[in-house]
Amino acid sequence: MRGPGGGDLARLRQLNERAVLDAVRRTGSSRVAEIVAAGGLGRTAVEEVLQSLTARGWLVEEPAAVTGRGRPARTYRYRAEAGHVAGLDIGAHGVRAVVADLAGRVLATVHKRTTPELLRRARLRTARTALASCLTEAGLPADGVWALGVGTTGQVDAEGRVTHCNAIPDWNGLDLAARFRSPAEPKLLVVDNDSQLAAAAEHRWGAARGVGDFVLMQAGLRTGLAMMLDGRLRRGTHGAAGDLSLLRGVAWEAAIEHLHSCPDVPDDVPAADRAERAFAEARDGRRSARTAVRRYVRAMAVAAATAIAVVDPALLVVGGAFSRSADLICEPLADELSTMCSSVPEIRASTLGAECAALGGAALALDRLDRRLLADSRGRLPDLGVNSL
């Protein structure tokens, strides 16, 4: 056995820092004794690391609460407010933006409507406006975001280019990453398909939290699927995993027409609102509306069953804007799947709703930020500040 050299000591410091930081981040704040118990380190080592992490901005010591005799317990809190991330969901019918702190606490959300016919330049301008408005609502400056996650409908390759998109006429071939990579933009950027981002959000904060294998069915004005296996998103070689839009037998792109053509919905209701109105009429017991919803669910069940048959997940999450109507979707969906699948997974409605893809952008931005800040193999963690990126 060789004695501890400089490299060994640096590695030991790194591991101790990660252990202490993870212990505090999991709970938001912890007493010293709790950190010692969680990290498996001696108290002296923990005290040294706490002093170092506090000096470099990762932690802050909370004022001690005097509750009785003896020395009051010291508590340290993770400085989640030290930095911020944002998520953008750029779709055919709207743009959503969210801003969150380093713990994932959402500070502001913004939604701006668009149409599929909106030209590329105007859609991108709307996305930037939504992000700027979200920062303003959160009380942050224009450069207050360290990392940005951008999602969009269609297939997105590993470089952030839209390789295939049915929903937006002039979106094919767009290098979306390049449009958000400039000196004025956040230093860290990730771009992905909106359903992939929605699945990331559900796994981190929503209905699939703690579930390693699940399928997300994005139900809204646009339809999408995403799969997570062993806790990891499955994007596929070309970013096309879960894209069933070209399979004629599935016909999920046309499923929403059952809702749009519902005779119980007045003709003057805008196209963007007709589906939600059909759900409302079905909830009120209108027979034609209930039939329209059932036909919509039947068409969506074919798509869901296709993914379930391939990956056999523990859970199916119904996400997207229509998850608000889960009371009308989940039970008939289970009935339909029972005739198509040898084993029907548990079905849960999203707890994140229409913001799930934008929240997924924030989730992947946090992951990217963590890799940059925490994966430095040279030893100590950097000072927690934008100049560390």
Secondary structure, 3 states (H helix, E strand, C coil): CCCCCHHHHHHHHHHHHHHHHHHHHHHCEEEHHHHHHHHCCCHHHHHHHHHHHHHCCCEEEECCCCCCCCCCCCEEEECHHHCEEEEEEECCCEEEEEEEECCCCEEEEEEEECCCCCCHHHHHHHHHHHHHHHHHHCCCCCCCCCEEEEEECCEECCCCEEEECCCCCCCCCCEHHHHCCCCCCCCEEEEEEHHHHHHHHHHHCCCCCCCCCEEEEEECCCEEEEEEECCEECCCCCCCCCCCCCCCCCCCCCCCHHHHCCCCCCCCCCHHHHHHHHHHHHHCCCHHHHHHHHHHHHHHHHHHHHHHHHHCCCEEEEECHHHHHHHHHHHHHHHHHHCCCCCCCEEEECCCHHHHHHHHHHHHHHHHHHHHHHCCCCCCCCCCCHHHC
